[in-house]
Amino acid sequence: MSIHEECGVFGVISPAPQKLADIVYYGLYALQHRGQESCGIVTNDDGVFTSYKDLGLVSEVFSKERLSSFPNSTMAVGHVRYATTGVSNRNNCQPIEVNHQKGKMAIAHNGNLSNAYVLRNELELSGAIFHTTSDTETIAYIVTKERLKCSSIEDALSNAMNKLDGAYSLILMSSQKLICARDPHGFRPLCYGKTPDGMYIAASESCALKAVGAEFIRDVMPGEILIFSKDGIVSRTEHCNKAPKKSCIFEYIYFARPDSVIDGVCVHTARKHAGEILAKAHPADADIVIGVPDSGLDAALGFSEASGIPYGIGLIKNKYIGRTFISPGQDERINQVKIKLSPIQSTVEGKRIVLIDDSIVRGTTSARIVKLLREVGAKEIHMRISSPPFLYPCYYGTDIDSQEHLIACKHTTEETAKIIGVDSLGYLPVSSLNELISCNDYCSACFDGVYPTVISSDTRKNKFEQKLSEKTRK
């Protein structure tokens, strides 16, 4: 088991028809770090939807020929996915499209519902037939049911939000409108901006706005519904301030790109500060500080500056393969570590090293990295982790659904250090998390077990995957 990626959502509305599939392509490319299993684009040309979705990276799924097959359009929505709920297959690719009596809808979603099982069970008992195993289809069903009773798609979404618990940043496209919504806690990021030629862009992270030449306007507020149409922008705030803001702290530690700014906080700055805190909380007598690419590099720089120990490049990443977390099996993950990371012998040989990484889940990947450094002559390895130990399941999008494989649940820090082969090990203190973003408006349930929402007694996060596997075997 390992940390699973988030998903990335992207939407665009243009004052005039143009090749929006190309714009979405570049936006999704900028969000590729959030999901590398599948991707999809749906365009809207005056109510006519054109879509393509498949497993693979953005550059693999959308060739030049594929992109050229999309017509000019005035709206489009895209998605990159990592499976937090639901197995990885083409059926689960997003955006999900729905045809109903009042029109069409395409929806892209980032996050997990904490009451997904309860909602899906109710829908199935009422006759709903599901084609995917993701939370997104549950959201789509509920919005559609409400739409059949409401005069507008935004009213339907607002009503649906009364039933949804947990994390959801949504971009929804109807025939005439592009709509963004963020859950009342604001677990997952969502922002929007505008290009010089008048296109409005919505995306999971600000880095995607930059990629398509859009100027960042602001983050979508927790609970806010933003409606973009030919008539302009309307903000609906009836769900705002219904719950305390609790953005996922792990967005800043690992998920987001360093050049993104989320809710006013620069991700690079937060990670660098984590390294500074580590240097004070867990000092080490060493010759050099190195980081595990990519999310450990910023913290390593912070540790170096705070400790006075020189910073160095000790591991080189092969940039042409995905993150180790993308591997579906343990053996494959080990093989990818061998291919993905290569130590620089001249940097580490004979040196006492401070090795910075963002997290330890099972410990297998960490042990392999340590072994690589030992093999090229590292004298000592003092590992520092820019997050606290994972101790509890997450129900909001980080796919830590069991304590069974969490190494910190079974072993002390000293025991873990011995297992992964380091001379010492230190984690970021839970009490220091607020220093990363200079506030207490965050969720750290995977570290401290304090959940912002009521968790259903029957979550069964893997229920739908098991159902699908049983059908496949038959």
GIUR-V868309 format. One line per field, one symbol per residue. ss: DSSP state (H for helix, E for strand, - for the rest). burial: I if it has 16 or more other ideal C-beta (glycine too) atoms within 10 Angstrom, else O. Layout:
ss=???
burial=???
This chain:
ss=-------EEEEEEEEEEE-HHHHHHHHHHH-HHH---EEEEEEEE--EEEEEEEE--HHHH--HHHHH----EEEEEEEEE--------HHH---EEEEE--EEEEEEEE--E--HHHHHHHHHH---------HHHHHHHHHHHHH-----HHHHHHHHH----E--EEEEEE---EEEEE--------EEEEE----EEEE--HHHHHH--EEEEEE-----EEEEE--EEEEE----------EEHHHHHHH-----EE--EEHHHHHHHHHHHHHHH------EEEE-----HHHHHHHHHHH---E---EEE------HHH---HHHHHHHHHHHEEE-HHHH---EEEEEE------HHHHHHHHHHHH----EEEEEE---------------------HHHH--HHHHHHHH---EEEE--HHHHHHHH----EE-HHHH--------------HHHHHHHHHHH-
burial=IIIIIIIIIIIIIIOOOIIIIIIIIIIIIIIIIIIIIIIIIIIIIOOOIOIIIOIOIIOOIIOOOOOOOIOOIIIIIIIIIIIIIIIIOOIIIIIIIIOOOIOIIIIIIIIIIIIIIIIIOOIOOOOOOOOIIIIIIIIIIIIIIIIOOIOOIIOIIIIIIOIIIIIIIIIIIIOIIIIIIIIIIIIIIIIIIIIOOOIIIIIIIIIIIIIIOIOIOOIIIIIIIIIIOOOOOOOIOOIIOOIOIIIIIIIIIIIIIIOIIIIOIIIIIIIIIIIIIIIOOIIIOIIIIIIIIOIIIIIIIIIIOIIOIOIIOIIOOOOOOIIIIIIOOOOOIOOIIOOIIOIOOOIIOOIIIIIIIIIIIIIIIIIIIIOIIOOIOIOOIIIIIIIIIIIIIIIIIIIIIOOOIIIIOOIOIOOIIOIIIIIIIIIIOIOIIOOIIOOOIIIIIIIOOOIIIOOIOOIOIIIIIOOIOOOOOO
